[in-house]
Amino acid sequence: MYKKYAFIVIFILTINSLSAFELSFDLNLTATMLRSNGVWKKNTQVNIVKFVHDTNIDEYGRLNEFFYLEDEKGNSVDINSKVDDCFGFKYNNVQQLWDANIVTKVLYQLKKKGFQYELRREMEDDALKYIHEVKSSGLELNDPFLNTYVYSLIARIAPVQLIDGRPGSVNIIIQQNPSINACCFPNGTIVLNTGLLALLHSEDELVAILAHEIAHFILDHAVQNVNAAISRQKRAAFWGKLATGLTAVAEGVVASRNEYYVPGAATIGMAVLSTSIAKQVVDRLGMQYNHEQEQEADRLAIEVLEILGYDKNALATALNRINEEKIKDMNNVAYLDSYTHPALIKRIQDAGVAYTIRDKHFERHISFAISNVALMKYNDCRFRQCLPYVDQNIENGVATVDDYILKANCYLNTRNDLKSNNDVMELIKKAKSLDSRNINVLKSEIIATMRLDDKIKSIELLKQYISSLEEGFESNLTDVVHQRFVFSEKEWAKKMIIKLNGMLTIYKYEIP
């Protein structure tokens, strides 16, 4: 019998030793104590050098977790509900800023709720599912230069590590989407829409937006909100419904791709549909933040700006630009409506003083995103909204063929006088100097020439257009969308030649 009990004791001790583990993270935080906590007295300065997460299973099989901070002398204090008003931290870099806020805002929540690995894994799966859908649908903006630039900013803003041991790291996806929107998923992935990016006019403003979204991730707001929610939708049903919406958005992007571009053709209302999708995702993943959470993220974004030497008013400026866009275009501002950034005017006032200065160096960095938004605006028949975007690229000396042709077509669709028609021909001439074989340039030249009533020149250009289409068809035999495009355009061009020849014959024999 004694041998039996001895075996049980040894087994329990063995299980305890195998199950116990300790995670520790080095810190470099200095704080003035705002009140005594039993270890460190009020008004004393403390140098905190370590956070420890100790775990073991007791003799009854219960999991016990211990969270405590340790100073340079080996003194330690347990994390409790009063930790947020105990320390007056000072920080010299962004890592210390994030570490201090994890200590005061996150650790006690983790201790109280546990790490909730299953919930976090499900939220991670959902985030990755959405990211996969964006990429596989062709909605990601493929601009390595812009991606590298944004990552260079994230490298300055984001922490090297999360001191509480949570999984995830900050990364970026730039989504082809005209709505004014950005969010940071629970796994640290920031989805930044070209619509919001093109609205900004300085690196300071972009850093402010990125820092705000990263702050939501650091402070674990999404998981806290999911914990507070009553229920969540079934994964399979949710993603089945959402995938249909994403496919529709992707079709809108395909329709606006340059190689299949037909001037004047409207696509689906991408901004409206994208806003609906965004709302479903943020609701499911806990990213519908309350006023207090928005204020916390704003506060940290401003502190990041100051630490990194940016203009501390940049967040106010970015929010003010968003507010102005909301007033101009109520259908295009998902960032405010579905992400519930509340009391915007109050937030702008709290964030500082908005300015209107433009940084052309920054605008040149994001020029492809600007062209992308301009193209989607045009394809939604928002011709006058398209013009400021292409004009910005032209003024900054980074305009592409697309920019010049979009401006020419906007003029054709909104103006009809001698000066504007001549301006159109000058824009087409500039586009041809950049790429004389571009089929969109040729199509626009045909439309402009017909507008000027030069029938002989129009017929000549239409014949060139048919030849160019046939060359393109030979190189894209497996592309069904391209085949349909080529067929419809050739039919249109042939009919136009017949029509113009008929008109020339009538004019030739018609009695004045």
Buried (B, 14 or more C-beta within 10 A) or exposed (E): EEEEEEEEEEEBEEEBEEEEEEEEBEBBBBBBBEEEBEBBEEEEEBEBBBBBBBBBBEEEEEEEEBBBBBBEEEEBBEBBEEBBEBBBBEBEEBBBBBBBBBBBBBBBBBBEEEBBEEBBEBBBEBBEBBBEBBEEBBBBBEBEEBBEBBEEBBEBBBBEBBBBEBEBBBBBBBBBBBBBBBBBBBBBBBBBBBBBBBBBBBBBBBBBBBBBBBBBBBBBBBBBBBBEEEEBEEEEEBBEEBBEBBEBBBBBBBBBBBEBBEBEEEBBBBBEBBBBBBBBBBBBBBBBBBEEBBBBBBBBBBBBBEBBEBBBBBBBBBBBBBBEBBEEBEEBBBBBBBBBBEEBEEBBEBBBEBBEEBBBEBBBBBBBBBBBBBBBBBBBBBBEBBBEBBBBBBEBEBBBBBBBBBBBBBBBBEEEEEEBBEBBBEBBEBBBEBBEEBBBBBBBBBBBBBBBEBBEBBBBBBEBBBEBBEEBBEEBEEBEBBEEBBEEBBEBBEEBBEBBEEEEEEEEEEEE
